[in-house]
Amino acid sequence: MPRHRLSRSRDFDAVYRHGRSVSTRYLVLYWFAREDDGEGARLGLAVPKAVGTAIVRNRIKRRLKEIFYARSEELPQNQDYVVVVRPGLAEAAESRGFDWLTERVEEILGKAAA
């Protein structure tokens, strides 16, 4: 599924500059409609060093990718999404579990759809 990822900084910049955003306590979601709609929904993750060590950041990225891709069929297919993780999410997800993290992602996707 790497083709459903944002990796180039110019793609991230386009989403940040031209997209819309919603935020919750632990996550910020930016989204932007692309002109080409052949690729499906694409995800970029921004997990700053303030979130934790590399191990912690990579674990959060893996879990967020898994949740996002499980729901990617329900999302508009011509959109790019960037999820920015705020400090505190890693500890909260570790103590409250994967289902709690899934609920946080669903909450922010619901806000974006509204």
N, C-alpha and C positions, 0 to 999 in steps of 0.2 A: 503493500500500500504506500510506498514512498511517493508515488505520483500524486497522492492526495495530501501532500505536505507542502507548506511554504518553507522555502529554504533560503531564497535570495533576499538580501536586505532591501532591494527595491520593491519586492512584493510586500514585505512588512511595511515599508514606508508608505506605499499606496493605501494600504488598509488603515494605517494610523492617520494619514492626511485626509483621505476622502471618505472614510467609513464612518459609521455611527458606533456608539459605545454604550454599554450599561455596566454597572459595577455592583458588587456585593462586598461583604466584609473581607472575603478571601480571594475573590477573582474579579478580573476586569475582562469583558469580552468586547472586542472590536469586530465589526463585520462590514464587508464591502462587496457590492455586486460587480462581477466581472462582465466584460462584453462577450468574451468567448465562453460558451457554456458546455464545452465538450469534456471537461475533466471531472466534473462533480465537485462537491464541496471540498475545500482544501483547508487544512489546519496548520497554524503556526503557534508555537508555544514560546513564551518568554518567561523564564524562571530566573530571577536575579539572584546574585550570590547571597543576598540578605536572607534568602529563604533557608539556606543551609549549605552543608558540604556538597561536593559533587555527587556523592552517593545518594544523598537525600534528594537533591534536585533531579537526578536521573530517575529515581523511583517515582517521584511525582509526575514527571513527564510520561513515563511508561503507563501509569495508571490513567492519566488524563487522555492519552491517545486511545487507550482501550475503550474508555467510556465514550469518547467522541465518535470513534469508528463504529461502535455498536449502534449509535443513533444517526449515523451519517445519511442513511436512506430517508429519514424523516425530514432532513434539512433541505432548504432550497439548493439545488445543484450548481447554480452559477455564482456561488458566494465563496469568498475567502474569509476565514475566521482567524483571529489572533486572540489567544487566551493568555493574559498576564496574571501570574500567580503573585499574590501578596504574602509578605512574611506572616507566619503563623499558621498557614494552611498545612504545612507538612506535619507539625506537631498535632494539630487538630485531627487530621486524617489518620495519623498513626494511632491516636487514642480512641477515635470514634469509629474507625473502620471504613472499608471500601464502599459500603452502602451509603454512608454519610457523604462521602466524596461524590458519589453518583448523584445524590440529591442536590448537592451544591451546583453541579454542572447543569442538571435539569432546571434548577431555579434560574440560573443566568440565561440559559437558552430560552426559557419561558418568557423572561423579561424582554429578550431581544425580539421574540415573535410578536409580542403585544404592541 
